[in-house]
Amino acid sequence: MTAGLGLAAVGAAGVAQAQPDYHWCPGQPWDPAWGDNWDWARCHDAHYYDGDPHDPGHWHGPGPGQP
């Protein structure tokens, strides 16, 4: 029983620490599950604006259906 409780605690901690992965641009719907939208005026993901020079590994283009 103790092992089962330990595994349940690890699973709950993993869920609590998970960050949503999204890419959003103005004009697209916002999913409240992503938390607060930290800038309603520019395309961004959970941490960076599109085109940030210190972020070469992230997506840098228009969102789906965006020009």
C-alpha positions, -999 to +999 in steps of 0.1 A: +000+000+000+028+024+008+044+019-027+010+027-043+007+059-023+043+068-033+035+063-070+003+083-067+023+112-052+049+111-080+022+111-106+004+141-091+037+160-088+044+154-125+010+167-135+014+198-112+047+207-128+037+202-164+037+234-185+013+237-214+030+238-248+013+262-272+020+287-299-004+317-302-009+347-324-034+376-323-066+366-339-064+330-328-085+316-299-069+315-265-072+283-244-076+292-207-058+260-198-026+277-210-029+302-181-028+340-186-019+354-220+012+375-212+009+396-244-022+399-265-004+419-292+024+396-304+028+360-315+045+339-287+047+306-270+048+299-233+081+317-228+092+336-259+081+360-286+084+347-322+118+358-336+136+364-303+173+362-312+182+342-280+157+315-289+168+299-321+152+265-313+117+278-311+092+282-338+095+315-358+067+320-383+030+327-386+006+305-368-017+282-386-040+303-408-019+334-402-003+354-431 
